[in-house]
Structure formats: structure tokens, C-alpha cells
Amino acid sequence: MFLKQSSSGKLVEVLSQKDLFNPMHPFIVGRYHAGEEVQDPERFEKCDLVFVSDESLPRCWTDVHYRDAAVYRHAQKAS
């Protein structure tokens, strides 16, 4: 999977999709996709990555509290 680093505009090949999908992990392991040689793996902050189309990553991949409001509303209705 490829994402784009928003600060530089460079393509990043995601090497650890498990980290990408886990909101508890603020970093992913990836490497720049540039030139003819394979680049060394690096850590990238998820907050600096977007899809190639410039669309933001889903909130459920970046925010561990993305469902707090829905859970709170459900708990209020149940009581």
C-alpha cells in the first residue's frame, strides 16, 4: 500500500499495515518510494500521511477515542 507524506509530497510504501490500522500506534514503518534503488525502512508519523488522492486517513486508524461519543450516547439511552 502506498500513502503520501503530506509535508513533502513523497510516496511512502507502507511495510506494516498492522500498525497503520491500529489507532494505538502513532507511527508506521515504511520507506520512500523514489529512485531506482529500494530505500531503507523508516518510521513515519501517521498524522503526516494521507492517501495518494490527498484524502485523510480514516479516523478509526488514527484516533483511539473515535467512538467515545457514540458509546456515551448509547450508554445514556440504556440508563
C-alpha positions as YAML, in Angstrom:
chain: A
units: angstrom
residues:
- id: 1
  name: MET
  ca: [0.00, 0.00, 0.00]
- id: 2
  name: PHE
  ca: [1.24, 3.47, -0.82]
- id: 3
  name: LEU
  ca: [0.46, 6.67, 1.03]
- id: 4
  name: LYS
  ca: [1.73, 10.20, 0.56]
- id: 5
  name: GLN
  ca: [3.68, 12.18, 3.14]
- id: 6
  name: SER
  ca: [1.76, 15.44, 3.27]
- id: 7
  name: SER
  ca: [4.72, 17.55, 4.38]
- id: 8
  name: SER
  ca: [6.95, 16.53, 1.46]
- id: 9
  name: GLY
  ca: [4.53, 15.10, -1.12]
- id: 10
  name: LYS
  ca: [6.67, 11.94, -1.42]
- id: 11
  name: LEU
  ca: [5.19, 8.46, -1.80]
- id: 12
  name: VAL
  ca: [5.65, 6.12, 1.15]
- id: 13
  name: GLU
  ca: [5.34, 2.36, 0.84]
- id: 14
  name: VAL
  ca: [3.66, 1.03, 3.99]
- id: 15
  name: LEU
  ca: [5.53, -2.02, 5.30]
- id: 16
  name: SER
  ca: [3.43, -2.59, 8.43]
- id: 17
  name: GLN
  ca: [-0.27, -2.42, 7.68]
- id: 18
  name: LYS
  ca: [-0.99, -3.77, 11.15]
- id: 19
  name: ASP
  ca: [0.45, -0.53, 12.61]
- id: 20
  name: LEU
  ca: [-1.45, 1.54, 10.06]
- id: 21
  name: PHE
  ca: [-4.82, 0.12, 11.09]
- id: 22
  name: ASN
  ca: [-4.13, 0.24, 14.85]
- id: 23
  name: PRO
  ca: [-5.12, 3.63, 16.36]
- id: 24
  name: MET
  ca: [-2.84, 2.93, 19.35]
- id: 25
  name: HIS
  ca: [0.22, 3.15, 17.09]
- id: 26
  name: PRO
  ca: [1.08, 6.74, 16.09]
- id: 27
  name: PHE
  ca: [3.85, 5.58, 13.73]
- id: 28
  name: ILE
  ca: [4.13, 3.15, 10.83]
- id: 29
  name: VAL
  ca: [7.16, 1.51, 9.29]
- id: 30
  name: GLY
  ca: [7.59, 2.35, 5.65]
- id: 31
  name: ARG
  ca: [10.03, 3.53, 3.06]
- id: 32
  name: TYR
  ca: [10.11, 6.27, 0.50]
- id: 33
  name: HIS
  ca: [9.26, 5.13, -3.00]
- id: 34
  name: ALA
  ca: [11.74, 7.15, -5.01]
- id: 35
  name: GLY
  ca: [14.57, 6.43, -7.38]
- id: 36
  name: GLU
  ca: [15.61, 3.06, -8.72]
- id: 37
  name: GLU
  ca: [17.03, 1.61, -5.50]
- id: 38
  name: VAL
  ca: [14.91, 0.34, -2.64]
- id: 39
  name: GLN
  ca: [15.11, 2.81, 0.23]
- id: 40
  name: ASP
  ca: [15.79, 1.85, 3.85]
- id: 41
  name: PRO
  ca: [12.76, 1.44, 6.15]
- id: 42
  name: GLU
  ca: [11.93, 4.42, 8.37]
- id: 43
  name: ARG
  ca: [9.29, 5.39, 10.92]
- id: 44
  name: PHE
  ca: [6.61, 7.80, 9.72]
- id: 45
  name: GLU
  ca: [4.03, 9.61, 11.83]
- id: 46
  name: LYS
  ca: [0.51, 8.70, 10.76]
- id: 47
  name: CYS
  ca: [-0.62, 12.28, 11.28]
- id: 48
  name: ASP
  ca: [1.70, 13.28, 8.39]
- id: 49
  name: LEU
  ca: [0.32, 10.69, 5.96]
- id: 50
  name: VAL
  ca: [-2.60, 10.90, 3.55]
- id: 51
  name: PHE
  ca: [-3.87, 8.77, 0.69]
- id: 52
  name: VAL
  ca: [-2.35, 9.47, -2.71]
- id: 53
  name: SER
  ca: [-5.58, 11.30, -3.60]
- id: 54
  name: ASP
  ca: [-4.88, 13.71, -0.66]
- id: 55
  name: GLU
  ca: [-7.77, 12.23, 1.31]
- id: 56
  name: SER
  ca: [-7.12, 11.95, 5.05]
- id: 57
  name: LEU
  ca: [-6.67, 8.59, 6.73]
- id: 58
  name: PRO
  ca: [-9.81, 7.23, 8.39]
- id: 59
  name: ARG
  ca: [-10.24, 8.50, 11.92]
- id: 60
  name: CYS
  ca: [-10.50, 4.93, 13.24]
- id: 61
  name: TRP
  ca: [-6.86, 4.41, 12.15]
- id: 62
  name: THR
  ca: [-5.54, 7.48, 13.97]
- id: 63
  name: ASP
  ca: [-7.79, 8.27, 16.96]
- id: 64
  name: VAL
  ca: [-8.22, 5.72, 19.73]
- id: 65
  name: HIS
  ca: [-11.23, 7.69, 21.02]
- id: 66
  name: TYR
  ca: [-13.07, 7.89, 17.69]
- id: 67
  name: ARG
  ca: [-16.16, 6.08, 19.08]
- id: 68
  name: ASP
  ca: [-16.35, 7.68, 22.53]
- id: 69
  name: ALA
  ca: [-19.27, 9.95, 21.66]
- id: 70
  name: ALA
  ca: [-21.34, 7.11, 20.19]
- id: 71
  name: VAL
  ca: [-20.65, 4.87, 23.17]
- id: 72
  name: TYR
  ca: [-21.59, 7.67, 25.56]
- id: 73
  name: ARG
  ca: [-24.88, 8.30, 23.70]
- id: 74
  name: HIS
  ca: [-25.69, 4.59, 23.76]
- id: 75
  name: ALA
  ca: [-24.95, 4.37, 27.49]
- id: 76
  name: GLN
  ca: [-27.24, 7.36, 28.15]
- id: 77
  name: LYS
  ca: [-30.13, 5.75, 26.24]
- id: 78
  name: ALA
  ca: [-29.69, 2.46, 28.11]
- id: 79
  name: SER
  ca: [-29.97, 4.05, 31.54]
...
